Amino acid sequence: MKIAITGATGFVGSELVARLHKDGHQIIVLTRNTASARKVFPAEAFSNVEIVAYTPTTSGAWQDTIAGCDGVVHLAGEPIAEKRWTPQQEQEILNSRKLGTQKIVEAIAKANPKPRVLVNTSAIGYYGTSETATFDESSTPGNDFLAQVCQAWEAEAEKVKQAGVRLVILRFGIVLGLGGALGKMITPFKLFAGGPIGSGRQWFSWIHLEDVVNLIIQALTNPQMEGVYNATAPNPVRMNDLSQTMGKVMNRPSWLPVPGFALEAMLGDGARVVLEGQQVLPKRTLESGFQYQYPNLEPALKEILK
């Protein structure tokens, strides 16, 4: 296959490119920073990777590279939980997803020949937050900021169907691997200062990095997959359980809580991603026949932290 990928130098994207390259596929990396991408994917090691300069929210010559691709994976977007949510940052979060997806769909619509499939990411923030409710792909959206972003994001992706292209939307949970959210949580445990964040009662809907890459590949290659799928493991946990399991796997204490106000002081409203949660089940993902390598948290953490 020939696959175009945005967000390819990120946590999930770099793992996806490495896997596709290993399997012999041709990859076009659409990136804002070609010099950085060449360091991540050096030509001598990634002979099947073509690096193309890309401006996510504006039209340009990069759009012509979509023609002839078998599929497009759109992962790019402004990080949600790394900066305080000022009005300017909220606009950046929204634009990077809404306009970025709009330009990808625009490129697909004018491509000749067209890709057969667009795999577009979204997030479980679509459902809003709750300590008591359970959500699956059929659940209605929430009404907070992240839910509104996800709805706008997905609405732009839906337009690709007008071009006769199959669409798969993957609503990502918290992806666990060496890096990302877990990478930030490991350090306190190493320093014997690990513990739950906030109340500890909030749900933590997660997925192992290997599983999310496998799910993206299944979405690319299985023509029966269409519509929305939750990219979460079938066994979400509460924050207290996550903390206790990390302590057990790392042989460290897990009793020292991180108070919510400390996180809010750093991230403002962005702290909601961690302090509030939702129990999200991958009903359609399981129905598609997807086989999880890591359906349970403890084996997943053992593999990551081995």
C-alpha positions as CSV (number, residue, x, y, z in Angstrom):
1,M,0.0,0.0,0.0
2,K,0.9,3.6,-0.4
3,I,-0.2,5.6,2.7
4,A,-0.1,9.4,3.5
5,I,0.2,10.2,7.2
6,T,-0.1,13.5,9.0
7,G,1.2,13.7,12.6
8,A,3.7,11.1,11.6
9,T,6.5,12.3,13.9
10,G,4.3,12.1,17.0
11,F,3.9,9.5,19.7
12,V,1.5,7.3,17.7
13,G,2.5,8.4,14.2
14,S,6.2,7.4,14.5
15,E,5.2,3.9,15.7
16,L,2.8,3.6,12.9
17,V,5.3,4.6,10.3
18,A,7.9,2.2,11.7
19,R,5.4,-0.6,11.5
20,L,4.2,0.2,8.0
21,H,7.8,0.5,6.8
22,K,8.7,-2.8,8.3
23,D,5.8,-4.4,6.5
24,G,7.0,-3.0,3.2
25,H,4.5,-0.3,2.5
26,Q,5.3,3.1,0.9
27,I,4.7,6.1,3.2
28,I,4.3,9.8,2.6
29,V,5.0,11.7,5.7
30,L,3.2,15.1,5.6
31,T,5.0,17.3,8.1
32,R,5.4,21.0,9.1
33,N,9.1,20.4,10.0
34,T,10.9,18.4,7.3
35,A,14.3,18.7,9.0
36,S,12.9,17.2,12.2
37,A,11.1,14.4,10.3
38,R,14.3,13.5,8.5
39,K,15.9,13.0,11.9
40,V,13.1,10.8,13.0
41,F,13.0,8.9,9.7
42,P,16.6,8.9,8.3
43,A,16.7,7.9,4.6
44,E,19.2,5.1,5.2
45,A,16.8,3.4,7.7
46,F,13.5,4.4,6.1
47,S,14.0,3.9,2.4
48,N,10.2,3.6,1.8
49,V,9.4,7.0,3.4
50,E,8.9,10.2,1.4
51,I,8.9,13.4,3.5
52,V,6.7,16.3,2.2
53,A,6.4,19.8,3.6
54,Y,2.9,20.3,4.8
55,T,0.9,23.3,6.1
56,P,-2.1,21.8,8.0
57,T,-4.6,24.5,7.8
58,T,-3.9,25.9,4.3
59,S,-4.1,24.6,0.8
60,G,-0.8,23.9,-1.0
61,A,1.3,21.7,-3.3
62,W,1.3,19.1,-0.5
63,Q,-2.3,18.2,-1.4
64,D,-1.2,16.9,-4.8
65,T,0.7,14.1,-3.0
66,I,-2.6,12.5,-1.9
67,A,-3.3,11.4,-5.5
68,G,-2.4,7.7,-6.0
69,C,-2.3,6.9,-2.3
70,D,-4.3,3.9,-1.2
71,G,-5.2,5.5,2.1
72,V,-4.7,8.5,4.3
73,V,-4.2,8.5,8.1
74,H,-4.8,11.9,9.7
75,L,-3.3,12.1,13.2
76,A,-2.2,15.8,13.3
77,G,-3.6,18.2,15.9
78,E,-2.5,20.6,18.6
79,P,-1.8,18.8,21.9
80,I,-4.8,19.1,24.2
81,A,-3.3,18.7,27.7
82,E,0.1,20.4,27.5
83,K,-0.8,24.0,27.8
84,R,-3.3,26.2,29.8
85,W,-6.5,26.7,27.9
86,T,-6.5,30.4,27.2
87,P,-9.0,31.5,24.6
88,Q,-6.2,31.6,22.1
89,Q,-5.1,28.1,22.9
90,E,-8.7,26.8,22.7
91,Q,-9.0,28.4,19.2
92,E,-5.7,26.7,18.2
93,I,-7.0,23.3,19.5
94,L,-10.2,23.7,17.5
95,N,-8.6,25.1,14.3
96,S,-5.8,22.5,14.1
97,R,-8.5,19.8,14.0
98,K,-11.4,21.4,12.1
99,L,-9.3,23.2,9.5
100,G,-6.6,20.5,9.3
101,T,-9.2,17.9,8.6
102,Q,-11.0,20.2,6.1
103,K,-7.8,20.5,4.1
104,I,-7.1,16.8,4.1
105,V,-10.7,16.1,2.8
106,E,-10.2,18.8,0.2
107,A,-7.1,17.1,-1.0
108,I,-8.8,13.7,-1.2
109,A,-11.8,15.2,-3.1
110,K,-9.6,16.5,-5.9
111,A,-7.1,13.6,-6.0
112,N,-7.1,11.5,-9.1
113,P,-7.0,8.6,-8.4
114,K,-8.5,9.0,-5.0
115,P,-7.5,7.1,-1.9
116,R,-9.9,4.3,-0.9
117,V,-10.0,5.2,2.8
118,L,-9.5,8.0,5.3
119,V,-8.6,7.0,8.8
120,N,-9.3,10.1,10.9
121,T,-8.6,10.4,14.6
122,S,-11.0,11.9,17.1
123,A,-11.0,11.5,20.9
124,I,-13.2,10.0,23.7
125,G,-13.6,13.6,24.8
126,Y,-16.6,13.4,22.4
127,Y,-18.7,11.9,25.2
128,G,-18.1,14.4,27.9
129,T,-17.1,13.3,31.4
130,S,-18.8,11.2,34.0
131,E,-17.9,9.1,37.1
132,T,-21.0,6.9,36.7
133,A,-22.0,6.7,33.0
134,T,-20.7,4.1,30.5
135,F,-20.2,5.2,26.9
136,D,-19.8,3.3,23.6
137,E,-19.8,4.4,20.0
138,S,-23.6,4.8,19.9
139,S,-23.6,7.3,22.9
140,T,-24.6,10.9,22.4
141,P,-22.0,13.7,22.6
142,G,-21.2,15.7,25.6
143,N,-21.6,19.5,25.8
144,D,-18.2,20.7,27.1
145,F,-15.3,22.2,25.1
146,L,-13.7,19.0,24.1
147,A,-17.0,17.4,23.1
148,Q,-17.6,20.4,20.8
149,V,-14.1,20.2,19.3
150,C,-14.6,16.5,18.6
151,Q,-18.0,17.1,17.0
152,A,-16.6,19.8,14.7
153,W,-13.6,17.6,13.9
154,E,-15.7,14.6,13.0
155,A,-18.1,16.7,11.0
156,E,-15.3,17.8,8.7
157,A,-14.1,14.2,8.2
158,E,-17.7,13.0,7.3
159,K,-17.5,15.2,4.2
160,V,-15.0,12.8,2.6
161,K,-17.9,10.4,2.0
162,Q,-19.2,12.8,-0.6
163,A,-16.1,11.9,-2.7
164,G,-17.0,8.2,-2.4
165,V,-14.2,7.5,0.1
166,R,-14.6,5.1,3.0
167,L,-14.2,6.8,6.3
168,V,-13.1,5.3,9.6
169,I,-13.1,7.6,12.7
170,L,-11.1,6.3,15.7
171,R,-11.9,8.0,19.0
172,F,-8.7,7.7,20.9
173,G,-8.5,7.0,24.6
174,I,-5.2,7.6,26.6
175,V,-2.5,5.8,24.6
176,L,0.0,4.0,26.8
177,G,3.6,3.5,25.8
178,L,7.1,4.9,26.6
179,G,6.1,8.5,26.1
180,G,2.8,10.4,26.0
181,A,0.8,10.6,29.2
182,L,2.4,7.5,30.8
183,G,5.9,9.0,30.3
184,K,4.9,11.9,32.5
185,M,3.5,9.7,35.2
186,I,6.5,7.4,35.4
187,T,8.9,9.9,36.9
188,P,7.1,10.5,40.3
189,F,6.9,6.7,40.8
190,K,10.6,6.3,40.1
191,L,11.1,9.0,42.8
192,F,8.9,7.1,45.3
193,A,6.3,9.9,45.0
194,G,3.7,8.3,42.8
195,G,0.0,8.3,43.4
196,P,-3.4,9.0,41.9
197,I,-4.2,12.3,40.3
198,G,-7.2,14.2,41.7
199,S,-9.9,12.2,43.4
200,G,-8.7,8.9,42.1
201,R,-12.4,8.0,41.3
202,Q,-12.3,9.3,37.7
203,W,-12.3,6.7,34.9
204,F,-9.2,6.2,32.9
205,S,-10.0,4.7,29.4
206,W,-6.7,3.6,27.9
207,I,-5.2,1.6,25.0
208,H,-1.7,0.2,24.5
209,L,0.3,1.8,21.8
210,E,0.7,-1.5,19.9
211,D,-3.0,-2.0,19.9
212,V,-3.8,1.4,18.6
213,V,-1.3,0.9,15.7
214,N,-2.8,-2.5,14.9
215,L,-6.3,-0.9,14.9
216,I,-5.2,1.8,12.5
217,I,-3.8,-0.8,10.2
218,Q,-7.0,-2.9,10.4
219,A,-9.0,0.3,9.6
220,L,-6.8,0.8,6.5
221,T,-7.0,-2.8,5.2
222,N,-10.5,-4.0,6.2
223,P,-13.1,-2.7,3.7
224,Q,-15.9,-3.7,6.1
225,M,-14.8,-1.2,8.7
226,E,-16.7,2.1,8.3
227,G,-17.8,4.7,10.8
228,V,-16.8,5.4,14.4
229,Y,-14.8,3.0,16.5
230,N,-13.5,3.6,20.1
231,A,-9.7,3.1,20.3
232,T,-9.8,2.1,23.9
233,A,-9.1,-1.2,25.7
234,P,-12.1,-3.2,26.7
235,N,-11.2,-2.9,30.4
236,P,-11.0,0.8,31.5
237,V,-9.9,1.4,35.1
238,R,-10.3,4.2,37.7
239,M,-7.4,6.4,38.4
240,N,-6.8,4.7,41.8
241,D,-6.5,1.3,40.1
242,L,-4.1,2.7,37.5
243,S,-1.9,4.2,40.3
244,Q,-1.9,1.0,42.3
245,T,-1.1,-1.1,39.3
246,M,1.8,1.2,38.3
247,G,3.1,0.9,41.8
248,K,2.9,-2.9,41.7
249,V,4.6,-3.2,38.3
250,M,7.3,-0.7,39.2
251,N,7.7,-2.0,42.8
252,R,7.1,1.5,44.1
253,P,4.6,3.0,46.6
254,S,1.5,4.5,45.1
255,W,-0.2,6.3,48.0
256,L,0.9,9.9,47.5
257,P,-1.9,11.7,45.6
258,V,-1.4,14.6,43.3
259,P,-4.0,17.2,44.3
260,G,-6.2,18.5,41.5
261,F,-5.4,22.1,42.4
262,A,-1.7,21.5,41.6
263,L,-2.6,20.3,38.1
264,E,-5.1,23.1,37.6
265,A,-2.4,25.6,38.6
266,M,-0.3,24.4,35.7
267,L,-2.9,23.7,33.0
268,G,-6.0,25.5,34.0
269,D,-9.1,24.1,32.2
270,G,-6.7,21.7,30.4
271,A,-6.4,19.7,33.6
272,R,-10.0,18.4,33.0
273,V,-8.5,15.8,30.6
274,V,-6.9,14.1,33.6
275,L,-9.1,15.2,36.6
276,E,-12.3,14.2,34.9
277,G,-12.8,11.0,33.0
278,Q,-15.2,8.7,31.3
279,Q,-15.7,5.0,31.1
280,V,-15.6,4.2,27.4
281,L,-16.1,0.7,26.0
282,P,-15.0,-0.4,22.4
283,K,-18.3,-2.1,21.4
284,R,-18.0,-1.7,17.7
285,T,-14.3,-2.3,17.8
286,L,-14.8,-5.7,19.3
287,E,-17.7,-6.4,16.9
288,S,-15.3,-5.7,14.0
289,G,-13.2,-8.7,15.1
290,F,-10.3,-6.7,16.4
291,Q,-8.0,-8.8,18.6
292,Y,-6.4,-6.8,21.5
293,Q,-2.9,-7.8,22.4
294,Y,-3.3,-6.0,25.7
295,P,-6.9,-5.9,26.9
296,N,-5.9,-5.6,30.6
297,L,-3.9,-2.9,32.3
298,E,-1.3,-4.9,34.3
299,P,0.1,-6.9,31.4
300,A,0.1,-3.7,29.3
301,L,2.2,-1.9,31.9
302,K,4.5,-4.8,32.4
303,E,5.2,-4.9,28.7
304,I,5.8,-1.1,28.5
305,L,7.9,-0.9,31.7
306,K,9.9,-4.1,31.3
